[in-house]
Structure formats: C-alpha cells, structure tokens
Amino acid sequence: MDATADGELIELEESGVRVLVVVRGRRGPGTDSVLRRLVAGGAGVPADDVELVHACEVCGARHGRPVVAYPTTPSGGAWFADAAVSGDAIVAAAGTRRPVGVAIESAVAGVDDVIDEAAFHSSELAALAELDPARRPLVRAALWARKSALLRAVGHTGFIEPSTLAVSVPGDDGGVGRVERSVPEFGPGWRDIRFHDVPVPGNRAGSVAVLG
C-alpha cells in the first residue's frame, strides 16, 4: 500500500523535498505517524522502523524540527523532516539535501497591533496595510507561517525577534518566498532560503521552509 495514498503528495523538485498534506478525521493518524510514513515512502523502509527524536541535539529541549535517527540515506547522510498540525490538517515534509521546517497558521482578523509589531518587520506591516481588508488575514497568516517554519528548520539558536526578519510577501513572489532582510544567526546562507506555500483546507496558511 502506498504510504501517502490518503493525502496530497507535493514534489518540490528543485529542493528534492516531498510534502504530504493530510486531512484527517476524528480517528485519523497523528502527526508523527504521517511524518514517518512520508520518510518511509522515500527511503523504502517500513514506517514502523522510522525513528524520530524530538529532543534538540544541542540543549535537549523539545523544539524545532525532529531528528530522523533512522533511516539514513544510502550514502549514510541524514534525512531532514518536519511536520505541523492545525485542527484536522497535517503537513509533513521530508528530504535528504537540506533542513526543512513546517508551519500552519490560521487566518485571524482583528489581531492586536502590539502583537503584529512584535511579529512583523516594518516593511511587512506596510505591505499588509496596503492589502484589501478581506485578504489581509490570510496573507498575514502566510507571513507568520513562513517565519515559524524557518525557525523550526533552524532549530537551536539564540533568541530572534521576528520583527527584525523580513520575508517576501505571499502573492508578490509566486508562492516561493525569500528572506529579504536577515539576521546574523542565519549566516551567509540566508539568500538561499526558500519558502514554499502549501495549500491547506480551511482558512489557514501552510509553509515549508527549506534552508540553503
């Protein structure tokens, strides 16, 4: 049986990342189960054999993307994988070339200005202000999903104020976003970071961040 048969499989061909979007029922699979199936399908091993470690390799806390302890690639390299859940939707991503992070955010209207000022760069706030009010919540959710996915992909790092980081505005970049203003923690590779918008049912935005 195809391990991804009950979801929508998306190939991000340039990055070698596969994304699985699953809408589950009340008794549907859990997030780790979906992620294991996605890795298993790419690696050619049973899903039950896939080992995910959620403890950070640096500090031991449970944050950022999980580590795939097994399997490895044929050359002995690592699989990179992550998943996010929002209500009945799960988005999982896996690949062997670059670290990935995944996030789903709900579109919410009437968010407090103080929250937005802490979350978004001044250029992002200006872009949001120019949008039609009906469209603004979903674009805002997509921006935040991109930032959340990036922080998950990076994993252990010093505290980063989200408002110091600017990413391209969804709708203006064809669904593949970039970092426009970076922070020192991301080093020189920030120009190669990409955000892939993923369609999620309902009033939600999903993003997969692929590091350079």
Disulfide bonds with the S-S distance in Angstrom:
none
